[in-house]
């Protein structure tokens, strides 16, 4: 007989929980038997109701109240704070806040779905993956989940044939991960790196490389409910009680995580988004992944009144996703590694804290603080306002993957022009461009960053000078110096105003040079050059354009592409005409335009405000126009 699911009552906030039945002891490896029951998440105990309505708690969100409830409970062997192994891991009655008891959610990887084992629920046979059966067998052996403490397992407690039920459960998932715990092991590892011993660190590394840690739903569970140590590793020290990651950071997680359904790249991470985003986004598994990605871009733009999500767009994903919409399955064309919000790569003392936490952090404000003007005339179309400031006139060598640049792909500008002035002013603009005018902590660059113009072009030249000065870190960069070395070599003859790029550099470290200055510019370049191409504009600006390093010559930023300031977007955006509409190529860096300077020119009438409509996808126009 097949297992029959009774519909959940949404008004009672119901979920299903399973209870493991004990072995009879008559057979070896006896089949797992369970009881599946419906429970209400609104059936609170009197003590919990009184706690939640008491002064200081009333009006707080459910996460906060639950966290405070756990912290208020007396310590005991069965407490949720105690992470030491015990025979029975159930919390004591003092922790249970439902009349029927409490529950835990099983965090696991489904595994190979072709390898199944039989279990029995409510007298009905059911096939589950081997991973799940083994977990249930281990729980039963330890006499766990056999009483008032139930177990929630997605594969069993959700009716997988009902498309609406997963949608209802996604909204409840955040309640399943409320126990933010600081483990004693995490503390020991942070304070004493040798705590596990040398060999054990290798074992820990192997453990962390298992597929479990790469599953998208697991990552959300860890961030929302795990130890401070793991939270630090995955979220880079976001310290808010309610996690609200930036749009680009959520996509970073989605791009690297794995899931069975591409729509879960979005739905599976709603717990990491702001409350307003979660409320506006209604999970719908009847629509395509492309439509889901369009919807989340719209929701973010509307919730934050910001066009910054357009910075994640590009036209190179092999789907019908609009160019103004981020593709959550593919990281190929995004410039996220070059973001100034990222920590700089370098020695531990230099990398510092998360940039967003830094008091010196100065984000870009290319459109000033002008509110975005957005409109979605139909699905897939975005209409917004802004103005064109320039077009691309020259491009440096394209990247060939991570390790090389192709000198033959340089597009020299037809005119030798620098908007910055004489050679000294042009050199200043060059070093500001090479570090994207931001340094460690997101701080605006200064004259100290001119040191990049004296950073030797090869490690062979840099090593003896560094050793002579006692610079141990730079002298140890033989395996990593190639990015600076190869970029300089490939673009040596790139035309820059009335000189070539090479002429503005020196290979000699000054006598009064400070190692920290050179570490900083070296690390800044290492960050800003990734998936970005040095460019010159028709008006003589320098900057960075998207570099699609893994694709063909056709799928690239082109000479003649326009550079636009879109109201509500913090960086310029490179666009191109696309039939009667426009197409997003990606975010740009333009030296002298990143902090709202162009808005002054707009107000002076030097630029013309216009409306842009960005097309649905590359399939919406003839191939000849792509």
N, C-alpha and C positions, 0 to 999 in steps of 0.2 A: 504494500500500500504506500502511495506517495505521500510525502509530508504536505499537509494543507496549512496555509498561512491565513490567519484571521486578520483583516485589515486593522491597522493601528489607528487609534482615536487621537487625532491631532489636537483636539481641545483639551485632552488630558496629558499631552506631551508624552505619549507612550513609546516605549521601546520594548524589544524582546531580549530576554536574558536566558542563559542556559545554566542548569545545575547538573553537575556530574553525579551519576549514581555509582555507589560503591561496587567493587567486584564481588561476585558471589563466592569466589575462591574455588570453584569447581573445575575451572578450565584454565590452562596456561595461555597467556596472551589473549585473555577474554576480550571480546569486541567491546568497544566503548559504547556505553549507553548514557543518554542525557535526557533531561526534561526541559522543554522550551516553554517559557511562560512570559506573559505580558506584564510589564510594570509601568507605573506612572511616575514621571519625573517631577510631578507637582505634589506628590503625596509625602510632604515633609513631616518630620517629627515635631512635636510641640516645642522641644528645646531649640531646634534649628530655626523654627519660625520666630521664636522670641529673640534669638540671637540676630537674625537678619533684620528684624524690625527695631532693634535697639538703637539708641543714639550713636551716631558715628558710622552706622552701617546702612541705615535706611536711605534708599536712593542710589546706593552704589551698584555697579554692575555685578552680574552673577559670578564672574571670575574673581572679583575682589572679595566679595562676601565669602565665597568658598575658601579662598586662600586664608582669610582671617579666621574662619571657623577651624581649619586644620591647625593653624598656629596657636589657637587658643586651647586646644585639647591637651590634657596632661600627657607627658611622655610615658611610653610603656613599650614593652617588647613588641606588641602588635601595632604600634603606631606607624603612620605613613611616613614619618620622618626617619624611622629606623630602617636603614637599608641593609642591615646585616642579614645573612641567610637564616631563616628560621623554618621549622617544620611546617608551621601554619602561618601563611603570610597575610591572613585576613586582618583588617583593622578591628580594634576592639569596638564594643557597642558605643563607647563614648564618641567615636568618629562617625558612626553611621547616622546619616541625616534623613533617611527615608523611613517611613513606617514599616516598609517591608524589608529593610536592611540597607545594603549598598552594593556596588558592583565595581568591577575593573574591566578595562577594555584590553583585549589581546593585541599586541603590536607584533606583527609577523609578516613574512613574505609568503605569498601563496605558493610559490615554487612551480615546478613543472605540472601543468594541469592535466597532462596525460597520465601521470602517475598518481592514482587515487587509491583510497582505502575505504572500506565500509564502516559506518557507525550507525547507531540507532537513536532516533529522536522521537519521543512520544510514541514509541512502538513502531515507527516507520524507518525503513532503511534509507540511507542517504550516502552518496559518494562525496568524499572531501579529499583535498590534496594531502599527500603524505606528510608534508610539513605540519599541517593542522592536526592530523591524527596523532602524530608523535607528541605534539605539545599537549593535547588533551590527555594522552596516556600518562605523560609525566605529572600533570596536575592530579590525576586520579591516584597515582602512586603515592603522592604526598598528602592525600586526603584534602585537597583544596577544592573550592567552589562546590561544596556539597551541602551547604546550609543556606543561611540568609544572605550570604555574600555571593552574588551572581557573576557571570562572565558574559561580556559582550564580544561577539566574534562576527565580523562583517559578512563572511561567506555564509553564515548560518542564520544570524539574527536579522538580516535584511532579505526580503523577498526579491531575489535577483531577477524574477520575471516581471516585476512591477516597476515601470520606468519612473513613476511618481515617488515611490518610497525612498530611493536613494537621495532624491532632491530634499525630502523632508529631513532625512538623517544628516545631510551635510550641514544644515543649520544648527544641529545639536552637537556636532563633533567637537566644537570648542569646549563644551562642558565635560568631555571625556578626558581632557588633558589639563585639569586645573591644579594638579599637585606639583607645583614648582618646588623641587627639593634641592637642597645643596648637600651633596653627598660628602661624607668624610673622605672617601677615596679621592674625589676631585680636589678637595682642599690639600690633601697630602701631596698629590701630583704637582699642583701648582707651587706649593711651598718647598717641596723636596723632590726635584726631578729624578733623583736616584732611588726613590721610594720602592719602585718595583724591581730594581736591579737591571743591569744592562740587557740581559737576555730576555727579560720579560717585556721590555719595550718593543722588541722585535715581534713578540707574540701579540702584543696589543695592536701593533701596526697591521699585522695579518688579520686580526679580528675586525679592525675598522675598514678593511678592504673588501669585506664580504658584501654581497649584493644587497643585504638588508639595509645598509646605510645609504644606498643610492635610490631607494624607492621613495617616490614623492610623498606618499601618505605618511611614511615613517619619518621623513624629514620634518613635516608639519608637526607630528606628534612630539618629536624631540624638542623642537623649538618652543612649543607651547607648554610642554609639561616636564621637561627633563632637567638634569642637574645643571648648575651654573656653568660647569666646565664645558659641557657639550653645547650649551647655549652660546657660550663665548666663541667656540670654534665655528659654529654655523652662522651666527648673526653678527659677528664682529662687535660684540659688546653693546648691542642695543639694550638699554637699561630701563626702558619703560615697562610699567606693569602690564599695560595692554600693548601688545606688539603691533606696530604699524610701520611696516617696511616700505621704503620708497618703491615706486613702480618698477624702476630698472633693477632693483635688488631682487624683487620677487621674480622677475623674468630670469635673472641670473640663476636662481634656484631651479626654476622650471626647466631651463635649458639643459641643466646638468643632471636633473633627477629623472627617474624612469617610472613610467606608469603604463597600465594596459590600455587606457582610453585617452586619446589626445585631448579630449575636453577636460579631463581631470588635471591637466597642466594648469588650468585656471581654477576650476571648482575645488581641487584638492589643496589649494593654498589660500582659500578665502579667510582662514583663521589668522593669516599673517597680514591681512589688509585692514584698513581703517573701518570702523563700524559703519560709517555712511556708505562705503563701497559695498560692504557685505549686504546691507539692507537693499541697495539698489539692484544688485546683481541677483537675478533669480535663476538658479540652475535649471537647465533645460536640455535633456539628453535627446530630444527629438530634432535638434538643429545640428548643423555640421560644425566641426571644429573651427572652420574659418569664421562662421557666424558668431561663435563664442568669443573668438579673439577680437572681432569687431566690437562686440558688446562690452567687453571689459575695457577696451580703449575708450569707448564713449563714456562709460560709467566713471572711470578715473578722471577724464577731462571735465565732466559735469560736477563731480564731487569736489574736486580741488580747484575748479575754475582755472585750469592750467592746461596749456598745450604741450607741456613737457613730454607726455607719452609719445608724441610724434617723433621725438628724438630717437626712439627705438625702431622706427620704420625704415624700410629700404625696399627696392623692387626686385630683389634677387632670390627670394625664397621660391622654390619650385612648386608653388601652389597658387590659388587664386586669392590669397590674402592681399587686401589693398596695400599699396606701398606706405600709406600713413599709419598702418597697423602693425604692431610688433608680432612676429611669428614666434609663438611660444615653444615650438618644437625644434627650432633651428637657430644657432648662435652665429652662423657664418658671417653675416653682414653687420652685426652690431659692434659698436665702438666702446662697449662697457669697460673693457680692460684699461682704456685710456682715460677714464673718468677721473677728474681731480678729487672726487669724493672717496676714491680708493686710497688706502694706505700706500705710501711709497715703498717700493722694494728696496732693501738695504740692510745694514747691520741692525741688530735688535734695539740698540740704544737710540737709533735714528728713526726707525719706522714709527714709533710713538703710538698714540691712541687713534681711534677712529676719527677721521677728518670731521665728521658731522658733530663730534663732541668738542672740537677744538674752538676756543674762544676767538682764534684768529681766522677761522674759516670764512671766506668771502666768496659766496657762490656767484656764478655768472648771472648777469641781468641784461642781456642783449636788448630786450624790449622794455627796459626800465621796469616799472611796476604797472605797466598798462595791462588792464584786464583783457582776458581773451574774448574774442567774439567768434563763437562757434555755432554751427547749425548743421544738422544732418538731414538734408532734403529727402534722402531715401537710404535704404540699407546699403552700406558700402561707400557712400559718398560723404565727404567732409567739406564743408564750406567754412572758411575763416578769413580773417582780415590781416593785412600787414603791408609790406612794401619791399620792392626789390632794391638792393643796395649796390649790386655789382654782378659780374660774371667771371667765370674761371678763364684765365688766359694761358696759364702754364701749369704743368704737373710734374712732380719729381718721379723718380723710378718707382714702379709698382713693386709691392712685396710679392715674393714667391713663397708662400707659406710663411713659416715663422723664422726661417734661417737666412734668407737671402733676398736681394732686390735685383731687378732686371734693368740694367742700364739702358737697354734698347727701347724701353717703354717711356722714356722721358719725353714730355711734350714741352718744348721750349716756347716761351712767350714770344710773340712776333714783335712786340715793342719793348724796349728797355726803359722801364719806368719804375720809380719808387715814390710812393706818396709820402714817405717819411722824411725826405730831405736829402742831405748829403750822405757821404759814405759812413760817417760816424753815427748818424741817426738811423741809417739803414741797418748798421751792425747791431744797434740797440734793439731795433724791432726784430732782428733775426734771433737774438738770444731769448727775447721774450716769447717769440713764437715757438722755439724749440722746447721750452718748458711749459708752454701753454699759459704763461703769465701767472702761474700758481706754483707754490712750492710745498714743502712739508706742512701739514696741518691745514692745507687749503688757503694759505696766506698768499697775498699778492706778491709778485716778485719784486726784486730791488736790483740795484747796481751790482750786488754780489753775484748775481746769476750771469754776469758777463764772463765769469770764469769758464763757462762752457766754450767760449771762443778760444781758450787756451788748453782745452782738453785734448791731449795728443790723439792723432787720428788712428794710430795702431797701438796694440798692446806692446809690441816690440819696442816702440818708442816710449810708451808710458811707464813700463815696468822699471827700468833703471832709474828714471827720474823719481818715481814714487819711493823706491827703496832708499835712494839717497836722502830723501826727506823723512824717512821713517814712517811712510804711509803704508801700514800693513794691509788695510782692507783693499784699497785700490790695487796694490801690488799682487793681491790674490785673485784678481778677476779675469785670469787668462781664459777660463771657459765661458765667460759671459760677455766679454768685451766685444765679441763679434758683431753685436747689433749696432753699436756706434761705429765700429770699424768698417763693416760692410755698407752701412748707410752712407758714410762719408765717401767711400770709394765709388759707389754707384752714382752718386750725385755730385761728384767733384766738379764737373763742368756745367752744372745747371746755372743758367743765366739769371743773375739777380741784379736788376738795375743796370749799371754800367760796368759790372764786374761779374766774375763767376763765383759760385758758392765757396770754393776752396780758398779764394783770396781773402776772405774775411776771418779765416782761422789761423792760429799759430800752433806749432807742435811743442812749444817750450813753456814749461811751467814757470811762472814768475817767482822771484826769490822770496817774496812775502806771501806766497800762496798758502791757504789754509785747507787742510784735507777735508774738513766738514763741508766747505763750499763746493768742492769737486765731487764729493760723494752725493751731495744734494742734486747738482745739475745732471750728473751721470744717471742717478735714479729717476729724476724727472723725465729725462729723455727716454729712458727705458720704458717708462709708462706711456708717454704721450705719442710715441711712434707706432704703437701697436694698432694695426688695422687703420692707419691714417697715412695720408700721402701729403707731402709738402706741396703747397700751391701758391701761385701768384694770380692776382686778379687783374682785370682790364684797367682798373683805376690805380693799380700799383700797390695793393695791399698784399701782405703775406698771410698765410694761414695753413690750416690742415683740412683735408677733405677725406671722406671715407675711402678706404682701400679694400676692395673685395679680394683678399689675398688668395682665396682658394678657387676662384672661378675664372672664366674665360675673359679675353680682352673685350668682348661685347658687353659683359655685365660689369661695367665700371663707371666711376665718375668720369665725365667727359669735359674737354675744353668747350666752353660755350654754355655749360650749365649755369643756371642763375643762382645767386645767393640772396636769400630773402630773410627779413626779420618778420616773424609772425607774432602778433600780439599775444602775450601770455606764455611765450616760449622763452626759456632762459638762454638759448644759444641760437645763432643763425642756422638756417636750414638750407641745404642745397636742393634745388628742385629743377625739373625740366618740363617743357611742354609735352603734353600727352594727348594727342588729338585736340579736342576743344577744352580739355582739362589740364591738370598738372599731375606730376608724379614726384613723390618724395624720394630723394637719393640718400639722404642721411644728414646728421648734424655736422656742423662745421665749426672750426675755430678761425676767427678773423682778427688779426692783431689790430687793436685800436677800436674795436667795435663791440667787445664782449661785456662792457660795463655800462651800456645804455647810451653811448656816444651818438649812435645813429638816430636815436629818438630826438636829439636836439636838432639834427639836420632836417628831420621830418617836420618838426615844428617851425623851422625856418623856411619851409617850402622847397628844400633841395631834393626831397624825395616825394613820391606821389603814393598816397594810400590807395590800395586796391583790394579786391576780393579774389580769393583763390579757391577753386573747387578741385579737390584731389579725387582722382578717379578710383573706381572700385578695384580693378585688377588689370593685369596686363592682357587679359582676354577680352577686355572691353573695347579695344581698338585694333585696327589691322596690324598684323605682325610687322609690317614695314615701318610703323610708327614707334615701335618699342625701342 
